[in-house]
Amino acid sequence: MNIWNYLTIGSVVLLVILILIQTRGASLGAGLGGGSEVNTVRRGSDKTLHQLTIILVFIFGGSIIMTLLVQ
């Protein structure tokens, strides 16, 4: 295994953790059309978690591409 494989595994684990700890705006009913609440601005730790998730998605994608190129 090379560094890109370890980076991919690490980013996947961190992505799962970040996604699970993010707060939800509403329950499952809102996803099916039952919610009237709209969150337009993220503040505080919610914003930080959102930004970290986006960064980790790019790290994950880049590590997948690099793994394919190295093979």
ABEGO torsion letter per residue (X at the ends): XBAAAAAAAAAAAAAAAAAAABBBABBAAAAAGABABBBABBBEAAAAAAAAAAAAAAAAAAAAAAAAAAX
